[in-house]
Amino acid sequence: MNTDHLLIATTTVSTPEQADAMARSLVASQLAACVQIDGPITSHYMWQGQAEVATEWRLTIKTRQSIARQLQQKALALHPYEVPQWTAVVADIVSPAYWDWVQQSVQSDPQP
């Protein structure tokens, strides 16, 4: 029985060029089947005691749960932020055809 699942991770960066470079690298290394880029978005947050507002681009990354640690390590190594947002959730419902495509697109034991 296959215990692997679809994992959807998200992060944000400050420029479309950063988003594109990260997306290309994650897909080329076969750590992600797909990376979607949304933006610009507006983020409101506290940083070092100050209220901040920033324009960002959001990356939504689709992969296998079994390689979550490798994906996170690579994404954070590429990330320009001192404290990047990194969240990931397991999808409860995934169409069989899409899951098959993700499994074919992402190596089960990718090289960093």
Biopython code that builds the backbone (N, CA, C, O; Angstrom):
import numpy as np
from Bio.PDB.StructureBuilder import StructureBuilder

atoms = [
    (1, "MET", "N", (0.836, -1.190, 0.000)),
    (1, "MET", "CA", (0.000, 0.000, 0.000)),
    (1, "MET", "C", (0.878, 1.251, 0.000)),
    (1, "MET", "O", (1.822, 1.348, 0.784)),
    (2, "ASN", "N", (0.570, 2.199, -0.870)),
    (2, "ASN", "CA", (1.329, 3.437, -0.976)),
    (2, "ASN", "C", (0.917, 4.389, 0.140)),
    (2, "ASN", "O", (-0.255, 4.750, 0.247)),
    (3, "THR", "N", (1.875, 4.798, 0.971)),
    (3, "THR", "CA", (1.575, 5.718, 2.059)),
    (3, "THR", "C", (1.998, 7.149, 1.740)),
    (3, "THR", "O", (1.880, 8.031, 2.591)),
    (4, "ASP", "N", (2.481, 7.385, 0.546)),
    (4, "ASP", "CA", (2.869, 8.729, 0.130)),
    (4, "ASP", "C", (1.612, 9.523, -0.205)),
    (4, "ASP", "O", (0.587, 8.947, -0.568)),
    (5, "HIS", "N", (1.693, 10.847, -0.083)),
    (5, "HIS", "CA", (0.541, 11.714, -0.343)),
    (5, "HIS", "C", (1.000, 12.980, -1.063)),
    (5, "HIS", "O", (2.184, 13.316, -1.064)),
    (6, "LEU", "N", (0.041, 13.672, -1.674)),
    (6, "LEU", "CA", (0.327, 14.961, -2.286)),
    (6, "LEU", "C", (0.562, 15.992, -1.189)),
    (6, "LEU", "O", (-0.238, 16.119, -0.262)),
    (7, "LEU", "N", (1.656, 16.721, -1.301)),
    (7, "LEU", "CA", (1.990, 17.795, -0.378)),
    (7, "LEU", "C", (1.925, 19.108, -1.138)),
    (7, "LEU", "O", (2.435, 19.209, -2.254)),
    (8, "ILE", "N", (1.303, 20.106, -0.543)),
    (8, "ILE", "CA", (1.217, 21.440, -1.139)),
    (8, "ILE", "C", (1.909, 22.408, -0.187)),
    (8, "ILE", "O", (1.451, 22.627, 0.934)),
    (9, "ALA", "N", (3.014, 22.981, -0.645)),
    (9, "ALA", "CA", (3.801, 23.906, 0.172)),
    (9, "ALA", "C", (3.666, 25.316, -0.392)),
    (9, "ALA", "O", (3.457, 25.498, -1.592)),
    (10, "THR", "N", (3.788, 26.307, 0.483)),
    (10, "THR", "CA", (3.734, 27.694, 0.027)),
    (10, "THR", "C", (4.846, 28.506, 0.673)),
    (10, "THR", "O", (5.276, 28.244, 1.796)),
    (11, "THR", "N", (5.291, 29.495, -0.077)),
    (11, "THR", "CA", (6.241, 30.480, 0.407)),
    (11, "THR", "C", (6.011, 31.763, -0.379)),
    (11, "THR", "O", (5.273, 31.770, -1.364)),
    (12, "THR", "N", (6.636, 32.836, 0.053)),
    (12, "THR", "CA", (6.544, 34.107, -0.659)),
    (12, "THR", "C", (7.937, 34.693, -0.831)),
    (12, "THR", "O", (8.834, 34.449, -0.024)),
    (13, "VAL", "N", (8.102, 35.471, -1.899)),
    (13, "VAL", "CA", (9.339, 36.205, -2.176)),
    (13, "VAL", "C", (8.965, 37.610, -2.626)),
    (13, "VAL", "O", (7.796, 37.900, -2.875)),
    (14, "SER", "N", (9.965, 38.477, -2.728)),
    (14, "SER", "CA", (9.660, 39.887, -2.974)),
    (14, "SER", "C", (9.674, 40.329, -4.429)),
    (14, "SER", "O", (9.278, 41.458, -4.720)),
    (15, "THR", "N", (10.116, 39.480, -5.352)),
    (15, "THR", "CA", (10.113, 39.886, -6.759)),
    (15, "THR", "C", (9.653, 38.722, -7.642)),
    (15, "THR", "O", (9.791, 37.557, -7.268)),
    (16, "PRO", "N", (9.109, 39.047, -8.811)),
    (16, "PRO", "CA", (8.735, 37.970, -9.726)),
    (16, "PRO", "C", (9.959, 37.194, -10.227)),
    (16, "PRO", "O", (9.857, 36.006, -10.534)),
    (17, "GLU", "N", (11.099, 37.856, -10.309)),
    (17, "GLU", "CA", (12.324, 37.182, -10.746)),
    (17, "GLU", "C", (12.770, 36.136, -9.723)),
    (17, "GLU", "O", (13.191, 35.040, -10.095)),
    (18, "GLN", "N", (12.676, 36.474, -8.439)),
    (18, "GLN", "CA", (13.006, 35.510, -7.389)),
    (18, "GLN", "C", (12.054, 34.318, -7.440)),
    (18, "GLN", "O", (12.475, 33.169, -7.307)),
    (19, "ALA", "N", (10.765, 34.602, -7.635)),
    (19, "ALA", "CA", (9.762, 33.534, -7.708)),
    (19, "ALA", "C", (10.048, 32.612, -8.885)),
    (19, "ALA", "O", (10.005, 31.389, -8.750)),
    (20, "ASP", "N", (10.338, 33.199, -10.031)),
    (20, "ASP", "CA", (10.605, 32.402, -11.228)),
    (20, "ASP", "C", (11.859, 31.546, -11.056)),
    (20, "ASP", "O", (11.866, 30.372, -11.425)),
    (21, "ALA", "N", (12.915, 32.131, -10.496)),
    (21, "ALA", "CA", (14.164, 31.384, -10.298)),
    (21, "ALA", "C", (13.959, 30.212, -9.345)),
    (21, "ALA", "O", (14.462, 29.116, -9.594)),
    (22, "MET", "N", (13.224, 30.434, -8.259)),
    (22, "MET", "CA", (12.979, 29.357, -7.307)),
    (22, "MET", "C", (12.124, 28.270, -7.948)),
    (22, "MET", "O", (12.421, 27.084, -7.801)),
    (23, "ALA", "N", (11.078, 28.657, -8.651)),
    (23, "ALA", "CA", (10.194, 27.683, -9.307)),
    (23, "ALA", "C", (10.973, 26.828, -10.295)),
    (23, "ALA", "O", (10.855, 25.603, -10.292)),
    (24, "ARG", "N", (11.767, 27.473, -11.136)),
    (24, "ARG", "CA", (12.558, 26.736, -12.129)),
    (24, "ARG", "C", (13.510, 25.742, -11.472)),
    (24, "ARG", "O", (13.639, 24.608, -11.935)),
    (25, "SER", "N", (14.172, 26.154, -10.406)),
    (25, "SER", "CA", (15.129, 25.296, -9.726)),
    (25, "SER", "C", (14.451, 24.093, -9.073)),
    (25, "SER", "O", (14.959, 22.975, -9.157)),
    (26, "LEU", "N", (13.307, 24.313, -8.424)),
    (26, "LEU", "CA", (12.615, 23.215, -7.745)),
    (26, "LEU", "C", (12.072, 22.195, -8.738)),
    (26, "LEU", "O", (12.111, 20.993, -8.475)),
    (27, "VAL", "N", (11.564, 22.663, -9.880)),
    (27, "VAL", "CA", (11.053, 21.741, -10.898)),
    (27, "VAL", "C", (12.217, 21.019, -11.586)),
    (27, "VAL", "O", (12.150, 19.812, -11.813)),
    (28, "ALA", "N", (13.287, 21.762, -11.918)),
    (28, "ALA", "CA", (14.435, 21.152, -12.604)),
    (28, "ALA", "C", (15.099, 20.074, -11.749)),
    (28, "ALA", "O", (15.610, 19.087, -12.279)),
    (29, "SER", "N", (15.093, 20.260, -10.430)),
    (29, "SER", "CA", (15.705, 19.272, -9.539)),
    (29, "SER", "C", (14.751, 18.125, -9.212)),
    (29, "SER", "O", (15.087, 17.234, -8.432)),
    (30, "GLN", "N", (13.583, 18.149, -9.801)),
    (30, "GLN", "CA", (12.538, 17.137, -9.620)),
    (30, "GLN", "C", (12.089, 17.012, -8.166)),
    (30, "GLN", "O", (11.687, 15.940, -7.714)),
    (31, "LEU", "N", (12.168, 18.134, -7.442)),
    (31, "LEU", "CA", (11.623, 18.199, -6.097)),
    (31, "LEU", "C", (10.174, 18.661, -6.120)),
    (31, "LEU", "O", (9.447, 18.477, -5.143)),
    (32, "ALA", "N", (9.752, 19.255, -7.219)),
    (32, "ALA", "CA", (8.374, 19.730, -7.369)),
    (32, "ALA", "C", (7.852, 19.311, -8.732)),
    (32, "ALA", "O", (8.561, 19.393, -9.735)),
    (33, "ALA", "N", (6.606, 18.863, -8.756)),
    (33, "ALA", "CA", (5.962, 18.548, -10.027)),
    (33, "ALA", "C", (5.510, 19.832, -10.700)),
    (33, "ALA", "O", (5.533, 19.950, -11.925)),
    (34, "CYS", "N", (5.097, 20.799, -9.877)),
    (34, "CYS", "CA", (4.551, 22.052, -10.392)),
    (34, "CYS", "C", (4.746, 23.134, -9.342)),
    (34, "CYS", "O", (4.617, 22.880, -8.144)),
    (35, "VAL", "N", (5.057, 24.339, -9.798)),
    (35, "VAL", "CA", (5.098, 25.497, -8.921)),
    (35, "VAL", "C", (4.276, 26.588, -9.597)),
    (35, "VAL", "O", (4.582, 27.010, -10.712)),
    (36, "GLN", "N", (3.245, 27.032, -8.920)),
    (36, "GLN", "CA", (2.428, 28.127, -9.434)),
    (36, "GLN", "C", (2.827, 29.412, -8.725)),
    (36, "GLN", "O", (3.096, 29.416, -7.524)),
    (37, "ILE", "N", (2.863, 30.502, -9.484)),
    (37, "ILE", "CA", (3.246, 31.806, -8.943)),
    (37, "ILE", "C", (2.051, 32.739, -9.041)),
    (37, "ILE", "O", (1.492, 32.945, -10.118)),
    (38, "ASP", "N", (1.669, 33.300, -7.904)),
    (38, "ASP", "CA", (0.588, 34.290, -7.838)),
    (38, "ASP", "C", (1.181, 35.617, -7.408)),
    (38, "ASP", "O", (2.070, 35.660, -6.557)),
    (39, "GLY", "N", (0.695, 36.695, -7.990)),
    (39, "GLY", "CA", (1.139, 37.994, -7.516)),
    (39, "GLY", "C", (0.898, 39.072, -8.543)),
    (39, "GLY", "O", (0.539, 38.796, -9.688)),
    (40, "PRO", "N", (1.093, 40.266, -8.132)),
    (40, "PRO", "CA", (1.544, 40.614, -6.792)),
    (40, "PRO", "C", (0.427, 40.462, -5.756)),
    (40, "PRO", "O", (-0.758, 40.610, -6.057)),
    (41, "ILE", "N", (0.848, 40.161, -4.532)),
    (41, "ILE", "CA", (-0.049, 40.133, -3.383)),
    (41, "ILE", "C", (0.484, 41.149, -2.386)),
    (41, "ILE", "O", (1.652, 41.531, -2.455)),
    (42, "THR", "N", (-0.348, 41.583, -1.473)),
    (42, "THR", "CA", (0.071, 42.513, -0.433)),
    (42, "THR", "C", (0.080, 41.782, 0.897)),
    (42, "THR", "O", (-0.922, 41.185, 1.290)),
    (43, "SER", "N", (1.209, 41.826, 1.590)),
    (43, "SER", "CA", (1.347, 41.177, 2.890)),
    (43, "SER", "C", (1.516, 42.227, 3.974)),
    (43, "SER", "O", (2.314, 43.155, 3.841)),
    (44, "HIS", "N", (0.757, 42.068, 5.042)),
    (44, "HIS", "CA", (0.862, 42.914, 6.236)),
    (44, "HIS", "C", (1.407, 42.031, 7.347)),
    (44, "HIS", "O", (0.874, 40.947, 7.585)),
    (45, "TYR", "N", (2.462, 42.471, 8.033)),
    (45, "TYR", "CA", (3.085, 41.641, 9.056)),
    (45, "TYR", "C", (3.901, 42.499, 10.016)),
    (45, "TYR", "O", (4.184, 43.664, 9.738)),
    (46, "MET", "N", (4.274, 41.911, 11.145)),
    (46, "MET", "CA", (5.154, 42.563, 12.115)),
    (46, "MET", "C", (6.568, 42.060, 11.878)),
    (46, "MET", "O", (6.783, 40.858, 11.724)),
    (47, "TRP", "N", (7.537, 42.974, 11.847)),
    (47, "TRP", "CA", (8.931, 42.600, 11.697)),
    (47, "TRP", "C", (9.761, 43.492, 12.599)),
    (47, "TRP", "O", (9.745, 44.715, 12.456)),
    (48, "GLN", "N", (10.482, 42.890, 13.520)),
    (48, "GLN", "CA", (11.338, 43.592, 14.473)),
    (48, "GLN", "C", (10.592, 44.727, 15.169)),
    (48, "GLN", "O", (11.100, 45.839, 15.313)),
    (49, "GLY", "N", (9.364, 44.408, 15.597)),
    (49, "GLY", "CA", (8.558, 45.357, 16.365)),
    (49, "GLY", "C", (7.842, 46.414, 15.545)),
    (49, "GLY", "O", (7.193, 47.291, 16.115)),
    (50, "GLN", "N", (7.938, 46.357, 14.238)),
    (50, "GLN", "CA", (7.322, 47.361, 13.372)),
    (50, "GLN", "C", (6.288, 46.713, 12.461)),
    (50, "GLN", "O", (6.498, 45.615, 11.945)),
    (51, "ALA", "N", (5.176, 47.401, 12.270)),
    (51, "ALA", "CA", (4.177, 46.953, 11.298)),
    (51, "ALA", "C", (4.719, 47.223, 9.902)),
    (51, "ALA", "O", (5.172, 48.329, 9.605)),
    (52, "GLU", "N", (4.671, 46.212, 9.056)),
    (52, "GLU", "CA", (5.205, 46.310, 7.695)),
    (52, "GLU", "C", (4.125, 45.955, 6.678)),
    (52, "GLU", "O", (3.188, 45.214, 6.975)),
    (53, "VAL", "N", (4.277, 46.495, 5.480)),
    (53, "VAL", "CA", (3.442, 46.140, 4.332)),
    (53, "VAL", "C", (4.398, 45.916, 3.166)),
    (53, "VAL", "O", (5.266, 46.746, 2.899)),
    (54, "ALA", "N", (4.233, 44.791, 2.475)),
    (54, "ALA", "CA", (5.144, 44.476, 1.377)),
    (54, "ALA", "C", (4.381, 43.864, 0.212)),
    (54, "ALA", "O", (3.367, 43.188, 0.394)),
    (55, "THR", "N", (4.886, 44.114, -0.974)),
    (55, "THR", "CA", (4.390, 43.446, -2.170)),
    (55, "THR", "C", (5.211, 42.174, -2.334)),
    (55, "THR", "O", (6.440, 42.206, -2.285)),
    (56, "GLU", "N", (4.515, 41.048, -2.529)),
    (56, "GLU", "CA", (5.202, 39.767, -2.653)),
    (56, "GLU", "C", (4.569, 38.927, -3.756)),
    (56, "GLU", "O", (3.502, 39.243, -4.281)),
    (57, "TRP", "N", (5.270, 37.844, -4.085)),
    (57, "TRP", "CA", (4.769, 36.830, -5.017)),
    (57, "TRP", "C", (4.716, 35.517, -4.250)),
    (57, "TRP", "O", (5.674, 35.147, -3.570)),
    (58, "ARG", "N", (3.591, 34.813, -4.363)),
    (58, "ARG", "CA", (3.385, 33.556, -3.639)),
    (58, "ARG", "C", (3.666, 32.374, -4.552)),
    (58, "ARG", "O", (3.190, 32.329, -5.687)),
    (59, "LEU", "N", (4.434, 31.425, -4.057)),
    (59, "LEU", "CA", (4.703, 30.180, -4.772)),
    (59, "LEU", "C", (3.895, 29.066, -4.101)),
    (59, "LEU", "O", (3.956, 28.893, -2.884)),
    (60, "THR", "N", (3.148, 28.323, -4.895)),
    (60, "THR", "CA", (2.420, 27.149, -4.435)),
    (60, "THR", "C", (3.089, 25.954, -5.097)),
    (60, "THR", "O", (3.099, 25.832, -6.322)),
    (61, "ILE", "N", (3.640, 25.082, -4.280)),
    (61, "ILE", "CA", (4.517, 24.014, -4.753)),
    (61, "ILE", "C", (3.851, 22.667, -4.519)),
    (61, "ILE", "O", (3.435, 22.372, -3.399)),
    (62, "LYS", "N", (3.741, 21.840, -5.567)),
    (62, "LYS", "CA", (3.139, 20.513, -5.468)),
    (62, "LYS", "C", (4.217, 19.452, -5.552)),
    (62, "LYS", "O", (5.049, 19.460, -6.459)),
    (63, "THR", "N", (4.192, 18.528, -4.583)),
    (63, "THR", "CA", (5.206, 17.479, -4.528)),
    (63, "THR", "C", (4.662, 16.263, -3.794)),
    (63, "THR", "O", (3.467, 16.167, -3.516)),
    (64, "ARG", "N", (5.558, 15.343, -3.487)),
    (64, "ARG", "CA", (5.230, 14.141, -2.708)),
    (64, "ARG", "C", (5.602, 14.387, -1.248)),
    (64, "ARG", "O", (6.653, 14.958, -0.959)),
    (65, "GLN", "N", (4.755, 13.963, -0.347)),
    (65, "GLN", "CA", (5.030, 14.127, 1.080)),
    (65, "GLN", "C", (6.337, 13.433, 1.469)),
    (65, "GLN", "O", (7.038, 13.901, 2.366)),
    (66, "SER", "N", (6.664, 12.347, 0.821)),
    (66, "SER", "CA", (7.849, 11.573, 1.174)),
    (66, "SER", "C", (9.160, 12.336, 0.969)),
    (66, "SER", "O", (10.188, 11.937, 1.515)),
    (67, "ILE", "N", (9.145, 13.418, 0.199)),
    (67, "ILE", "CA", (10.375, 14.191, 0.001)),
    (67, "ILE", "C", (10.242, 15.611, 0.550)),
    (67, "ILE", "O", (10.942, 16.523, 0.110)),
    (68, "ALA", "N", (9.352, 15.788, 1.499)),
    (68, "ALA", "CA", (9.103, 17.116, 2.073)),
    (68, "ALA", "C", (10.367, 17.754, 2.639)),
    (68, "ALA", "O", (10.595, 18.948, 2.449)),
    (69, "ARG", "N", (11.183, 16.976, 3.326)),
    (69, "ARG", "CA", (12.398, 17.543, 3.929)),
    (69, "ARG", "C", (13.395, 18.017, 2.874)),
    (69, "ARG", "O", (13.996, 19.082, 3.017)),
    (70, "GLN", "N", (13.568, 17.228, 1.817)),
    (70, "GLN", "CA", (14.491, 17.647, 0.758)),
    (70, "GLN", "C", (13.991, 18.920, 0.074)),
    (70, "GLN", "O", (14.771, 19.829, -0.212)),
    (71, "LEU", "N", (12.683, 18.975, -0.185)),
    (71, "LEU", "CA", (12.104, 20.167, -0.802)),
    (71, "LEU", "C", (12.311, 21.381, 0.090)),
    (71, "LEU", "O", (12.746, 22.431, -0.383)),
    (72, "GLN", "N", (12.006, 21.250, 1.367)),
    (72, "GLN", "CA", (12.158, 22.370, 2.294)),
    (72, "GLN", "C", (13.613, 22.832, 2.359)),
    (72, "GLN", "O", (13.878, 24.034, 2.321)),
    (73, "GLN", "N", (14.541, 21.913, 2.456)),
    (73, "GLN", "CA", (15.958, 22.285, 2.517)),
    (73, "GLN", "C", (16.378, 23.074, 1.287)),
    (73, "GLN", "O", (17.044, 24.102, 1.405)),
    (74, "LYS", "N", (15.994, 22.602, 0.114)),
    (74, "LYS", "CA", (16.370, 23.286, -1.133)),
    (74, "LYS", "C", (15.705, 24.656, -1.216)),
    (74, "LYS", "O", (16.356, 25.648, -1.542)),
    (75, "ALA", "N", (14.400, 24.709, -0.920)),
    (75, "ALA", "CA", (13.673, 25.984, -1.009)),
    (75, "ALA", "C", (14.250, 27.012, -0.050)),
    (75, "ALA", "O", (14.424, 28.172, -0.423)),
    (76, "LEU", "N", (14.548, 26.610, 1.172)),
    (76, "LEU", "CA", (15.091, 27.564, 2.135)),
    (76, "LEU", "C", (16.510, 27.969, 1.789)),
    (76, "LEU", "O", (16.912, 29.095, 2.084)),
    (77, "ALA", "N", (17.281, 27.084, 1.169)),
    (77, "ALA", "CA", (18.632, 27.444, 0.716)),
    (77, "ALA", "C", (18.574, 28.483, -0.403)),
    (77, "ALA", "O", (19.452, 29.340, -0.508)),
    (78, "LEU", "N", (17.540, 28.404, -1.234)),
    (78, "LEU", "CA", (17.377, 29.352, -2.341)),
    (78, "LEU", "C", (16.736, 30.667, -1.897)),
    (78, "LEU", "O", (16.814, 31.667, -2.609)),
    (79, "HIS", "N", (16.111, 30.667, -0.734)),
    (79, "HIS", "CA", (15.243, 31.779, -0.330)),
    (79, "HIS", "C", (16.023, 33.018, 0.058)),
    (79, "HIS", "O", (17.021, 32.919, 0.772)),
    (80, "PRO", "N", (15.581, 34.205, -0.405)),
    (80, "PRO", "CA", (16.285, 35.442, -0.094)),
    (80, "PRO", "C", (15.959, 36.031, 1.278)),
    (80, "PRO", "O", (16.672, 36.923, 1.738)),
    (81, "TYR", "N", (14.907, 35.562, 1.942)),
    (81, "TYR", "CA", (14.484, 36.167, 3.206)),
    (81, "TYR", "C", (15.267, 35.611, 4.394)),
    (81, "TYR", "O", (15.701, 34.459, 4.387)),
    (82, "GLU", "N", (15.435, 36.444, 5.401)),
    (82, "GLU", "CA", (16.068, 36.013, 6.650)),
    (82, "GLU", "C", (15.189, 34.982, 7.366)),
    (82, "GLU", "O", (15.690, 33.981, 7.879)),
    (83, "VAL", "N", (13.874, 35.235, 7.397)),
    (83, "VAL", "CA", (12.910, 34.320, 8.014)),
    (83, "VAL", "C", (11.783, 34.091, 7.011)),
    (83, "VAL", "O", (10.754, 34.765, 7.072)),
    (84, "PRO", "N", (11.966, 33.152, 6.096)),
    (84, "PRO", "CA", (10.937, 32.936, 5.078)),
    (84, "PRO", "C", (9.717, 32.197, 5.620)),
    (84, "PRO", "O", (9.809, 31.357, 6.516)),
    (85, "GLN", "N", (8.578, 32.546, 5.039)),
    (85, "GLN", "CA", (7.379, 31.753, 5.301)),
    (85, "GLN", "C", (7.570, 30.408, 4.626)),
    (85, "GLN", "O", (7.950, 30.347, 3.456)),
    (86, "TRP", "N", (7.310, 29.336, 5.350)),
    (86, "TRP", "CA", (7.311, 28.004, 4.753)),
    (86, "TRP", "C", (6.225, 27.198, 5.441)),
    (86, "TRP", "O", (6.331, 26.883, 6.626)),
    (87, "THR", "N", (5.183, 26.867, 4.699)),
    (87, "THR", "CA", (4.111, 26.034, 5.232)),
    (87, "THR", "C", (3.811, 24.938, 4.227)),
    (87, "THR", "O", (3.997, 25.114, 3.023)),
    (88, "ALA", "N", (3.348, 23.812, 4.731)),
    (88, "ALA", "CA", (2.996, 22.705, 3.849)),
    (88, "ALA", "C", (1.832, 21.936, 4.461)),
    (88, "ALA", "O", (1.757, 21.746, 5.675)),
    (89, "VAL", "N", (0.930, 21.498, 3.592)),
    (89, "VAL", "CA", (-0.220, 20.704, 4.015)),
    (89, "VAL", "C", (-0.343, 19.494, 3.096)),
    (89, "VAL", "O", (0.047, 19.529, 1.929)),
    (90, "VAL", "N", (-0.893, 18.433, 3.655)),
    (90, "VAL", "CA", (-1.164, 17.231, 2.875)),
    (90, "VAL", "C", (-2.579, 17.344, 2.330)),
    (90, "VAL", "O", (-3.507, 17.679, 3.066)),
    (91, "ALA", "N", (-2.746, 17.065, 1.048)),
    (91, "ALA", "CA", (-4.070, 17.119, 0.416)),
    (91, "ALA", "C", (-4.857, 15.866, 0.799)),
    (91, "ALA", "O", (-4.354, 14.749, 0.681)),
    (92, "ASP", "N", (-6.078, 16.057, 1.252)),
    (92, "ASP", "CA", (-6.949, 14.940, 1.625)),
    (92, "ASP", "C", (-7.587, 14.271, 0.419)),
    (92, "ASP", "O", (-7.793, 13.058, 0.411)),
    (93, "ILE", "N", (-7.895, 15.057, -0.590)),
    (93, "ILE", "CA", (-8.582, 14.525, -1.771)),
    (93, "ILE", "C", (-7.822, 14.977, -3.011)),
    (93, "ILE", "O", (-7.622, 16.172, -3.228)),
    (94, "VAL", "N", (-7.400, 14.012, -3.818)),
    (94, "VAL", "CA", (-6.635, 14.291, -5.031)),
    (94, "VAL", "C", (-7.141, 13.358, -6.121)),
    (94, "VAL", "O", (-7.338, 12.167, -5.879)),
    (95, "SER", "N", (-7.352, 13.889, -7.311)),
    (95, "SER", "CA", (-7.790, 13.009, -8.394)),
    (95, "SER", "C", (-6.683, 12.002, -8.708)),
    (95, "SER", "O", (-5.505, 12.358, -8.681)),
    (96, "PRO", "N", (-7.040, 10.758, -9.002)),
    (96, "PRO", "CA", (-6.023, 9.737, -9.286)),
    (96, "PRO", "C", (-5.091, 10.116, -10.434)),
    (96, "PRO", "O", (-3.888, 9.869, -10.354)),
    (97, "ALA", "N", (-5.617, 10.703, -11.485)),
    (97, "ALA", "CA", (-4.780, 11.061, -12.630)),
    (97, "ALA", "C", (-3.756, 12.139, -12.248)),
    (97, "ALA", "O", (-2.601, 12.070, -12.667)),
    (98, "TYR", "N", (-4.171, 13.122, -11.462)),
    (98, "TYR", "CA", (-3.247, 14.174, -11.035)),
    (98, "TYR", "C", (-2.161, 13.588, -10.129)),
    (98, "TYR", "O", (-0.984, 13.914, -10.284)),
    (99, "TRP", "N", (-2.545, 12.732, -9.192)),
    (99, "TRP", "CA", (-1.580, 12.116, -8.296)),
    (99, "TRP", "C", (-0.577, 11.267, -9.073)),
    (99, "TRP", "O", (0.615, 11.274, -8.767)),
    (100, "ASP", "N", (-1.052, 10.546, -10.064)),
    (100, "ASP", "CA", (-0.141, 9.760, -10.915)),
    (100, "ASP", "C", (0.876, 10.666, -11.593)),
    (100, "ASP", "O", (2.063, 10.345, -11.653)),
    (101, "TRP", "N", (0.399, 11.808, -12.108)),
    (101, "TRP", "CA", (1.293, 12.753, -12.786)),
    (101, "TRP", "C", (2.339, 13.306, -11.817)),
    (101, "TRP", "O", (3.516, 13.404, -12.164)),
    (102, "VAL", "N", (1.912, 13.668, -10.599)),
    (102, "VAL", "CA", (2.862, 14.176, -9.605)),
    (102, "VAL", "C", (3.922, 13.120, -9.312)),
    (102, "VAL", "O", (5.113, 13.430, -9.292)),
    (103, "GLN", "N", (3.505, 11.885, -9.088)),
    (103, "GLN", "CA", (4.460, 10.816, -8.778)),
    (103, "GLN", "C", (5.443, 10.588, -9.920)),
    (103, "GLN", "O", (6.613, 10.297, -9.671)),
    (104, "GLN", "N", (4.992, 10.714, -11.164)),
    (104, "GLN", "CA", (5.875, 10.550, -12.317)),
    (104, "GLN", "C", (6.825, 11.744, -12.478)),
    (104, "GLN", "O", (7.936, 11.592, -12.984)),
    (105, "SER", "N", (6.382, 12.931, -12.044)),
    (105, "SER", "CA", (7.154, 14.151, -12.247)),
    (105, "SER", "C", (8.198, 14.391, -11.174)),
    (105, "SER", "O", (9.177, 15.100, -11.407)),
    (106, "VAL", "N", (8.001, 13.808, -10.000)),
    (106, "VAL", "CA", (8.896, 14.014, -8.877)),
    (106, "VAL", "C", (9.589, 12.705, -8.561)),
    (106, "VAL", "O", (8.939, 11.683, -8.341)),
    (107, "GLN", "N", (10.903, 12.741, -8.540)),
    (107, "GLN", "CA", (11.648, 11.524, -8.211)),
    (107, "GLN", "C", (11.310, 11.071, -6.796)),
    (107, "GLN", "O", (11.098, 11.899, -5.910)),
    (108, "SER", "N", (11.261, 9.779, -6.586)),
    (108, "SER", "CA", (11.013, 9.266, -5.246)),
    (108, "SER", "C", (12.227, 9.481, -4.343)),
    (108, "SER", "O", (12.085, 9.550, -3.122)),
    (109, "ASP", "N", (13.407, 9.585, -4.928)),
    (109, "ASP", "CA", (14.634, 9.849, -4.172)),
    (109, "ASP", "C", (15.465, 10.854, -4.972)),
    (109, "ASP", "O", (16.491, 10.493, -5.547)),
    (110, "PRO", "N", (15.022, 12.119, -5.010)),
    (110, "PRO", "CA", (15.688, 13.118, -5.851)),
    (110, "PRO", "C", (17.086, 13.470, -5.352)),
    (110, "PRO", "O", (17.410, 13.314, -4.175)),
    (111, "GLN", "N", (17.892, 13.945, -6.277)),
    (111, "GLN", "CA", (19.237, 14.420, -5.949)),
    (111, "GLN", "C", (19.139, 15.899, -5.585)),
    (111, "GLN", "O", (18.458, 16.653, -6.279)),
    (112, "PRO", "N", (19.807, 16.333, -4.507)),
    (112, "PRO", "CA", (19.746, 17.762, -4.102)),
    (112, "PRO", "C", (20.399, 18.683, -5.109)),
    (112, "PRO", "O", (20.426, 19.897, -4.909)),
]
sb = StructureBuilder()
sb.init_structure("model")
sb.init_model(0)
sb.init_chain("A")
sb.init_seg("    ")
for serial, (resi, resn, name, xyz) in enumerate(atoms, 1):
    if name == "N":
        sb.init_residue(resn, " ", resi, " ")
    sb.init_atom(name, np.array(xyz, "f"), 0.0, 1.0, " ", f" {name:<3s}", serial, name[0])
structure = sb.get_structure()
